[in-house]
Amino acid sequence: MAFEVFLPEQEAALFRRKQPVVAISKNSIRLNKTAYEKLAAESVELAYDRDVNAIRVRRSDSGFKIQNKKITSKGFFKHFGLNLNGKFLAKYIEQDRSLVITLNSAK
């Protein structure tokens, strides 16, 4: 058996590093301040890559609206059969001006 120790300060350290982090629930994706500022968008396109189990959030002129750093995305999750809850680190891709959320890395 391999036990992993959780230290409460680990979660707080995530936010101090100013990493883009998203909180995913069954109905929405909530962006932290860093993720929201990196996207700098009013609406986004959502895409899912089954091979790597990742979501891409990319700036778009039309698509899902961001309201109060929240993207209501119930239809997206239902379409791809995703049932998620938790906080995930996101990686900002400069060339694409997008966030990639690897779903295997819940925090």
Contacts in CASP RR format, 6 or more apart in sequence:
PFRMAT RR
TARGET T0000
AUTHOR 0000-0000-0000
METHOD contacts of the structure
MODEL  1
MAFEVFLPEQEAALFRRKQPVVAISKNSIRLNKTAYEKLAAESVELAYDR
DVNAIRVRRSDSGFKIQNKKITSKGFFKHFGLNLNGKFLAKYIEQDRSLV
ITLNSAK
11 87 0 8 1.000
11 107 0 8 1.000
14 21 0 8 1.000
14 87 0 8 1.000
14 89 0 8 1.000
14 107 0 8 1.000
15 21 0 8 1.000
15 32 0 8 1.000
18 34 0 8 1.000
19 34 0 8 1.000
19 89 0 8 1.000
19 90 0 8 1.000
20 31 0 8 1.000
20 32 0 8 1.000
20 34 0 8 1.000
20 35 0 8 1.000
20 38 0 8 1.000
20 89 0 8 1.000
20 90 0 8 1.000
20 91 0 8 1.000
20 92 0 8 1.000
20 99 0 8 1.000
21 32 0 8 1.000
21 34 0 8 1.000
21 35 0 8 1.000
21 87 0 8 1.000
21 88 0 8 1.000
21 89 0 8 1.000
21 90 0 8 1.000
21 107 0 8 1.000
22 29 0 8 1.000
22 30 0 8 1.000
22 31 0 8 1.000
22 32 0 8 1.000
22 35 0 8 1.000
22 57 0 8 1.000
22 87 0 8 1.000
22 88 0 8 1.000
22 90 0 8 1.000
22 99 0 8 1.000
22 101 0 8 1.000
23 29 0 8 1.000
23 30 0 8 1.000
23 32 0 8 1.000
23 86 0 8 1.000
23 87 0 8 1.000
23 88 0 8 1.000
24 30 0 8 1.000
24 84 0 8 1.000
24 85 0 8 1.000
24 86 0 8 1.000
24 87 0 8 1.000
24 88 0 8 1.000
24 101 0 8 1.000
25 84 0 8 1.000
25 85 0 8 1.000
25 86 0 8 1.000
26 74 0 8 1.000
26 77 0 8 1.000
26 83 0 8 1.000
26 84 0 8 1.000
26 85 0 8 1.000
27 72 0 8 1.000
27 73 0 8 1.000
27 74 0 8 1.000
27 77 0 8 1.000
28 70 0 8 1.000
28 71 0 8 1.000
28 72 0 8 1.000
28 73 0 8 1.000
28 74 0 8 1.000
29 46 0 8 1.000
29 55 0 8 1.000
29 57 0 8 1.000
29 70 0 8 1.000
29 71 0 8 1.000
29 73 0 8 1.000
29 101 0 8 1.000
30 69 0 8 1.000
30 70 0 8 1.000
30 71 0 8 1.000
31 39 0 8 1.000
31 66 0 8 1.000
31 69 0 8 1.000
31 70 0 8 1.000
31 71 0 8 1.000
31 99 0 8 1.000
32 69 0 8 1.000
33 69 0 8 1.000
35 69 0 8 1.000
35 90 0 8 1.000
35 92 0 8 1.000
35 99 0 8 1.000
36 66 0 8 1.000
36 69 0 8 1.000
38 92 0 8 1.000
38 99 0 8 1.000
39 57 0 8 1.000
39 59 0 8 1.000
39 66 0 8 1.000
39 97 0 8 1.000
39 98 0 8 1.000
39 99 0 8 1.000
40 59 0 8 1.000
41 59 0 8 1.000
41 60 0 8 1.000
41 66 0 8 1.000
42 65 0 8 1.000
42 66 0 8 1.000
43 59 0 8 1.000
43 60 0 8 1.000
43 61 0 8 1.000
43 62 0 8 1.000
43 63 0 8 1.000
43 64 0 8 1.000
43 65 0 8 1.000
43 66 0 8 1.000
44 57 0 8 1.000
44 58 0 8 1.000
44 59 0 8 1.000
44 60 0 8 1.000
44 63 0 8 1.000
44 64 0 8 1.000
44 66 0 8 1.000
44 71 0 8 1.000
45 56 0 8 1.000
45 57 0 8 1.000
45 58 0 8 1.000
45 59 0 8 1.000
45 60 0 8 1.000
45 63 0 8 1.000
45 64 0 8 1.000
46 55 0 8 1.000
46 56 0 8 1.000
46 57 0 8 1.000
46 64 0 8 1.000
46 71 0 8 1.000
46 73 0 8 1.000
46 76 0 8 1.000
47 55 0 8 1.000
47 56 0 8 1.000
47 58 0 8 1.000
48 54 0 8 1.000
48 55 0 8 1.000
48 56 0 8 1.000
48 76 0 8 1.000
48 80 0 8 1.000
48 82 0 8 1.000
49 55 0 8 1.000
49 56 0 8 1.000
50 80 0 8 1.000
52 102 0 8 1.000
53 102 0 8 1.000
53 103 0 8 1.000
53 104 0 8 1.000
54 100 0 8 1.000
54 101 0 8 1.000
54 102 0 8 1.000
54 103 0 8 1.000
55 100 0 8 1.000
55 101 0 8 1.000
55 103 0 8 1.000
56 96 0 8 1.000
56 98 0 8 1.000
56 99 0 8 1.000
56 100 0 8 1.000
56 101 0 8 1.000
57 71 0 8 1.000
57 90 0 8 1.000
57 98 0 8 1.000
57 99 0 8 1.000
57 100 0 8 1.000
57 101 0 8 1.000
58 96 0 8 1.000
58 97 0 8 1.000
58 98 0 8 1.000
58 99 0 8 1.000
59 97 0 8 1.000
59 98 0 8 1.000
64 71 0 8 1.000
64 72 0 8 1.000
64 73 0 8 1.000
64 76 0 8 1.000
65 71 0 8 1.000
65 72 0 8 1.000
76 82 0 8 1.000
77 83 0 8 1.000
77 84 0 8 1.000
82 103 0 8 1.000
84 103 0 8 1.000
86 106 0 8 1.000
86 107 0 8 1.000
87 106 0 8 1.000
87 107 0 8 1.000
88 101 0 8 1.000
88 102 0 8 1.000
88 103 0 8 1.000
88 105 0 8 1.000
88 106 0 8 1.000
88 107 0 8 1.000
89 101 0 8 1.000
89 102 0 8 1.000
89 105 0 8 1.000
89 107 0 8 1.000
90 99 0 8 1.000
90 100 0 8 1.000
90 101 0 8 1.000
91 99 0 8 1.000
91 100 0 8 1.000
91 101 0 8 1.000
91 102 0 8 1.000
92 98 0 8 1.000
92 99 0 8 1.000
93 99 0 8 1.000
93 100 0 8 1.000
END
